Amino acid sequence: MSMKLLGTSFDLHLGGEDLAFPHHEDEIAQSEGAAVQEPGKPFVKYWMHGAHLMVEGKKMSKSLGNFFSLRDLLNQGFSGREIRFLLLQAHYRETFNFTLEGLKQARASLP
């Protein structure tokens, strides 16, 4: 799917830390094993694996129903600027606990 949309070699592939092994290792083996990349070009140059997002102290999960879409947050009156400010406070490799209280604090921190 990624090669269909992005080409046989691309710069950046993102995923959760739980996908590094074996999922992404298998993806590399299968994709490069197909030998469709130009000589000397890898399937993907950089792999970035982010830590899990927590919501109100629990791992975010569709099955738990503890997630917010961007539309949900905008409909609750939060701005994209406030949401970005909150999310940029954490490093992508560190677990981040998203809370509505934290979002309210982000709002109060911005001019």
N, C-alpha and C positions, 0 to 999 in steps of 0.2 A: 504494500500500500504506500509506504513512504517513497519508494523509488518511482512509483507511478506519478505521485504528486510533486516530488522534489528533484527527481533525476537519480541517476545511478550512484552519484557521489554528492554529498552535501556536508555543510559545515557543522551543524549543531543538532543534537538529538537530546531531548529532555525526557526525564522519567522519574518516578519515585525511587527512593533508595532500595526498596524491596525488589526492584526489577533488575538491578545490576547483575546479579547472578541468580539463577541461570538464564533468565529470559533474554537479557541483552547480549550475553555471551553467545547464546544460540542464534539470535538474530544476526550477529556479526558473521558467525560461521556459515549460516545459510546464505546470506546476501553476498558475501565475498566468495563463497564456494560456487555461486552461480557464474562467476567470472564475467560479469557484465560491466564492471568498472574499467575505465581506461587504465592502461599499464601505469603503475606507480601511484594510483589514486585509491585511497581507502573508501570504504562504504560511507563512513562518517568520520570527520576529523576530530570532533570534540563531543564527549558524552558527559552530560551533567545530570547528577542524581540528587534530587532535593529530599530533604527530610519531610516527614509526614506533618500535615497540618492538623492541629488539635482544635476542637471547637468546644468551648466551655469546659475544658479539661479532659475531653474524650477524643480519641482518634476520629477524624472526620470520615464518615462512611455513608454511602448511599443506603446501605441496609439498615443503619441506625436512624437515618433520616435527619441527621444533625449537620446539615450543610445549608449554606445560603448561596443563592445565585447572585450575580451582580444586580440583576433586575430586582431581586428581593430587597437588597440593601438600598438601592435607589428609590424603590417604592416606599421604604421606611423613612425617606427624607435625607439619607446620607448622600454626599456628593462624591463623584469620582475622585476628586482631590483628597478628600478625607480618607477614603478607602486606600488610595495609593500611599498616603502618608503613613497610615498604620502598617501596611504590608512591607514598606521599605525599611521599617525599623528592625527587621530580622534578617539574618543571613540565610540564604536559601538552603544551606546544609544544616541548619539548626532547627530543631522542632519549635514551632511557633503556636502559641495558644491564642486563637482568635476568639474574642469576646465582644459582645455589643458594648460592654462597659469600656473596653479598650478603644473601640471606635468612637465612643462619646468623648473619651479623653483626647483622642487625635483631633476631633473637632475643636475642642477647647484650646488645643495647643496652636492651632493655625490662626493667623491674623484675619 
